[in-house]
Amino acid sequence: MVMTVTGKRGIEVDYIKAFLVGGAICATVQILLDKTKLLPGRIMVLLVCTGAVLGFLGLYEPFSQWAGAGATIPLLGFGNTLWKGVKEAVDEKGILGAFLGGFKASAAGISGALIFGYLASLVFKPKMKD
């Protein structure tokens, strides 16, 4: 384990752990793509729903605390973010929160994806696949 001047665990360990966990998630998805007839869109939905279910069961939070960005960046983390937003909004606003919470919790990520996707399309000249 790498120790810093403050005595805390080194940032290098966090990077390695995030890389390994994120890589394991991506490798699992690649195996699903290669070995099953599931389409990419269905696998993405499966990841988001799995993250939400793990959040509901209380398993995702300890996992993400341990794994760091390797767990929070992939689609599993997006599902958990949706779940947390819905849970908080339902506690505050009742049943209406079930419809509003996920959007409020994930608005920054969705907006960023749309904006950067648009900017990339301006730079790279998108075209349809044949």
C-alpha positions as CSV (number, residue, x, y, z in Angstrom):
1,M,0.0,0.0,0.0
2,V,1.3,3.5,-0.9
3,M,1.5,5.9,2.0
4,T,1.4,9.7,1.6
5,V,2.8,12.4,3.9
6,T,-0.5,12.7,5.6
7,G,-0.6,9.0,6.4
8,K,-3.6,8.3,4.2
9,R,-3.8,5.7,1.5
10,G,-2.1,6.9,-1.7
11,I,-4.1,8.1,-4.7
12,E,-2.3,5.6,-6.8
13,V,-4.1,2.8,-5.0
14,D,-7.5,4.5,-5.7
15,Y,-6.6,4.8,-9.4
16,I,-5.6,1.1,-9.6
17,K,-8.8,0.0,-7.8
18,A,-11.0,2.1,-10.0
19,F,-9.2,0.8,-13.1
20,L,-9.6,-2.8,-12.1
21,V,-13.3,-2.5,-11.0
22,G,-14.3,-0.4,-14.1
23,G,-12.4,-2.9,-16.3
24,A,-14.1,-5.8,-14.7
25,I,-17.5,-4.2,-15.4
26,C,-16.5,-3.5,-19.0
27,A,-15.2,-7.0,-19.4
28,T,-18.4,-8.5,-18.1
29,V,-20.4,-6.4,-20.6
30,Q,-18.1,-7.5,-23.4
31,I,-18.6,-11.1,-22.5
32,L,-22.4,-10.5,-22.6
33,L,-22.1,-8.9,-26.0
34,D,-19.9,-11.8,-27.4
35,K,-21.6,-14.8,-25.8
36,T,-25.3,-13.9,-25.8
37,K,-27.7,-12.5,-28.4
38,L,-28.4,-9.5,-26.2
39,L,-28.2,-6.2,-28.1
40,P,-26.1,-3.3,-26.8
41,G,-29.2,-1.3,-25.9
42,R,-30.6,-4.1,-23.8
43,I,-27.3,-4.6,-22.0
44,M,-27.2,-0.9,-21.2
45,V,-30.7,-1.1,-19.7
46,L,-29.7,-4.2,-17.8
47,L,-26.8,-2.2,-16.3
48,V,-28.9,0.7,-15.3
49,C,-31.6,-1.5,-13.7
50,T,-28.9,-3.5,-11.9
51,G,-27.4,-0.4,-10.4
52,A,-30.9,0.8,-9.3
53,V,-31.7,-2.6,-7.7
54,L,-28.3,-2.8,-6.0
55,G,-29.0,0.7,-4.6
56,F,-32.5,-0.4,-3.4
57,L,-31.0,-3.4,-1.6
58,G,-28.3,-1.1,0.0
59,L,-25.4,-3.0,-1.7
60,Y,-24.3,-0.3,-4.1
61,E,-23.3,2.4,-1.7
62,P,-20.7,0.3,0.2
63,F,-19.4,-1.1,-3.2
64,S,-19.0,2.4,-4.7
65,Q,-17.3,3.7,-1.5
66,W,-14.8,0.9,-1.8
67,A,-14.4,0.9,-5.6
68,G,-14.5,4.7,-6.2
69,A,-14.8,5.9,-9.8
70,G,-14.6,2.4,-11.1
71,A,-18.1,1.8,-9.8
72,T,-19.7,5.2,-10.1
73,I,-18.8,6.1,-13.7
74,P,-20.2,3.1,-15.6
75,L,-24.0,2.7,-16.2
76,L,-24.3,0.8,-12.9
77,G,-23.6,4.1,-11.2
78,F,-26.2,5.9,-13.3
79,G,-28.8,3.5,-12.2
80,N,-27.9,4.0,-8.6
81,T,-28.0,7.8,-9.0
82,L,-31.5,7.5,-10.5
83,W,-32.5,5.3,-7.5
84,K,-31.1,7.7,-4.9
85,G,-32.8,10.7,-6.6
86,V,-36.2,8.9,-6.7
87,K,-35.9,7.8,-3.1
88,E,-35.1,11.3,-1.8
89,A,-37.8,12.9,-4.0
90,V,-40.5,10.4,-2.8
91,D,-39.5,11.1,0.8
92,E,-40.0,14.9,0.2
93,K,-42.9,15.1,-2.3
94,G,-44.7,11.7,-2.1
95,I,-45.6,9.8,-5.2
96,L,-44.8,12.7,-7.5
97,G,-41.2,12.3,-6.5
98,A,-41.1,9.0,-8.3
99,F,-41.4,10.9,-11.6
100,L,-39.2,13.9,-10.7
101,G,-36.4,12.5,-8.6
102,G,-34.4,10.6,-11.2
103,F,-34.4,13.6,-13.6
104,K,-33.2,16.0,-10.9
105,A,-30.5,13.7,-9.6
106,S,-29.1,12.9,-13.1
107,A,-29.6,16.2,-14.8
108,A,-26.0,17.3,-14.8
109,G,-24.8,14.0,-16.3
110,I,-27.4,13.9,-19.0
111,S,-26.9,17.5,-19.9
112,G,-23.1,16.9,-20.1
113,A,-23.6,13.9,-22.4
114,L,-25.9,15.9,-24.7
115,I,-23.7,19.0,-24.8
116,F,-20.4,17.1,-25.4
117,G,-22.0,14.8,-27.9
118,Y,-23.2,17.8,-29.9
119,L,-19.8,19.4,-29.7
120,A,-18.2,16.2,-30.9
121,S,-20.6,16.0,-33.8
122,L,-19.5,19.5,-34.9
123,V,-15.8,18.5,-34.8
124,F,-16.0,15.0,-36.3
125,K,-18.6,15.1,-39.1
126,P,-20.9,12.3,-38.2
127,K,-22.4,10.0,-40.8
128,M,-24.7,7.0,-40.9
129,K,-23.4,3.5,-40.9
130,D,-23.8,1.5,-44.1
